[in-house]
Amino acid sequence: MVEDQADLRDGVVATLEQLGVEPLVAVDGDGALDMLRHGERPRAILLDMMMPGTNGWAFRRQQLADPQLAAIPVVAMTGRTDTADIARQLGVAVLQKPVRYEQLEALVEQFCR
């Protein structure tokens, strides 16, 4: 999970843990890329789109440019309403914030079971 807002990050992490998932957490795109480049291989990445520094858009460009990371599925999280445009532009699934329990449960079933 890549999210800069502590309250949202903590809530999603707690929910994922309740669902039996041990999430890896980064507070920005640079931290996430560093973890990935040093061997962490999650089944999917929950990616906040609006962060300081390396935001979700820049993260996704760098991820796709790296053959070792490009195949990891990404689910973008955004407060924006143009989720279909984001999905199309980045080739990702998109969740609108606030993320609901049922959405996280479906992601766990899709990527982690």
N, C-alpha and C positions, 0 to 999 in steps of 0.2 A: 504494500500500500504506500502510495506517495501522496502526502497531504500535509500542507503547512499549518492548517488550523488545528490546534491541539484538541479542542473540544470535539470536533467532528472526527478527527483521527482516533481519539480515544474511544468514542462511541462505536465506530465501525470495527475497530480492533476487538473490543469487548464482545460485540455481536459475532464476529468471525470465530473467536475463541469458544463462544457458547455453541457454535455449530461444529466444533471439533477441528478447526483449522488453526495452525500456528503461523500467524502472519509475520512477514518481514516488514519493517517499517522504515521509511525514509521521509524526511521533512521537506525535501526539495528534489528536483530533477537531477542535480549533480550528485547528491548522495545516493540516489537510486541507481544511477548509471555506474557509480563507483562500486556499489555492492554487486551489481550484475557482472561487471568486468572482473571482479575478484572471485567469481565462482558461484555466487548465489543464483539458483535457477528456479524461480517460482513457477507454478503452473499457470498463473495469470497475474497481470498487474492491474491494480485499481489505481487510476491516475487522475489526480486533480489537474484541471486544465489551467487554472489561474493561480500561479505561485510566483513569488519574487525569484529573480535569477532565471534558472532554466525552468521555464514553465512547461506545461503539458505538450504544447505544440513543438517546442524545441526538443524536449525529451523524445517525442515520437520520431522526429526527423533523425536524431542521433541513433535511436534504437534501430530504425530501419536501415540505416547506413552500415550497421555492424552485423555481419553475417552470423555471428555467434548469438546475437540477441534478437534478431529480426523475427524469428518464429514464435516468440513468447506472446501469447494473446494479451491484448490490452482492453480494459474497460475504462473509458473516460468518465469522470464525474464532474458535473458542471451545474452551476446555478442558472445558466443560460437556457433559453427556451428553444433555441434552434438546434435541438439535438440531432435531428435527421441530417442537417448540413454538416455537423461535426462528424457524425458517423461516416458519411460519404467521403468527406475530405481526408480523414485520417485512416479510414479502413478499420474502425474499431466499433465495439458496442458502446453505448452511452447510457449512463444513469443520470437522471436529473436529481440534484440535491433539493431537499434533504433526502438521502438514501433511506429506503424503507427496509425493514427486516425481511420481508418477502422477496425483495430484489436480491439481497445478499444471499438468502437461502437458495434462490435459483442459481446464482453464480457459483456457489459452492457445489451444488449438484452438477452443474455443467463442467466445471473445471477441476474439481478436487476429489470427486468420488470415483 
